[in-house]
Amino acid sequence: MNSQPPHKDPQDGSAPQPGGGRQVPLDRIEEALRGLRYGSVLAIVQDGVVVQIERTEKTRFSHGDQR
């Protein structure tokens, strides 16, 4: 049994991502933001690793658009 703590990134102290880096989650967050005018992007993190990204998009109507 290994009692050593997991390796941390020397730049920011975060745990490494599975697959070797943080670029994939950052690319996916950037993709979720593309074209989003109103809404939110939520990154779910467990043990310093992004495990899920949620995008919620809102549609806004001006007073002239409502009927």
C-alpha positions in Angstrom: 0.0 0.0 0.0 1.4 3.4 -1.0 1.2 5.9 1.8 2.7 8.8 -0.1 0.3 11.7 -1.1 -0.6 12.1 -4.8 1.8 14.1 -6.9 0.9 17.8 -7.1 1.5 20.2 -10.0 4.4 22.4 -8.9 2.9 25.5 -10.5 -0.5 25.6 -8.8 -0.6 22.7 -6.4 -3.4 20.9 -8.3 -3.5 17.1 -8.7 -2.7 16.0 -12.3 -5.6 15.1 -14.6 -6.1 11.6 -15.9 -4.5 11.3 -19.3 -1.7 13.6 -18.5 -2.8 17.2 -18.3 -5.4 19.9 -17.7 -5.7 21.0 -21.4 -8.7 18.7 -22.2 -11.0 20.1 -19.5 -10.0 23.7 -20.4 -10.7 23.0 -24.0 -14.1 21.6 -23.1 -14.9 24.6 -20.9 -13.9 26.9 -23.8 -16.2 24.9 -26.1 -19.1 25.2 -23.7 -18.6 29.0 -23.6 -18.6 29.4 -27.4 -21.8 31.0 -28.6 -23.2 31.4 -25.1 -25.0 34.8 -24.8 -26.9 34.3 -21.6 -26.4 31.4 -19.2 -23.7 29.7 -17.2 -21.0 27.1 -17.5 -20.3 25.0 -14.3 -17.3 22.9 -13.8 -17.7 20.1 -11.2 -14.4 19.2 -9.5 -13.6 16.2 -7.3 -10.1 15.8 -5.8 -8.7 18.6 -7.9 -9.9 17.0 -11.1 -12.7 18.3 -13.4 -15.1 15.5 -13.7 -18.2 17.2 -15.3 -19.0 20.3 -17.2 -22.6 21.7 -17.3 -23.9 24.3 -19.7 -27.2 26.1 -19.1 -28.4 28.5 -21.8 -31.1 31.1 -21.2 -33.2 32.8 -23.9 -34.1 36.4 -23.2 -37.0 38.2 -24.8 -37.3 42.0 -25.0 -40.7 43.6 -24.3 -41.4 43.7 -28.1 -40.9 40.0 -28.5 -43.5 38.9 -25.8 -47.0 38.1 -26.9 
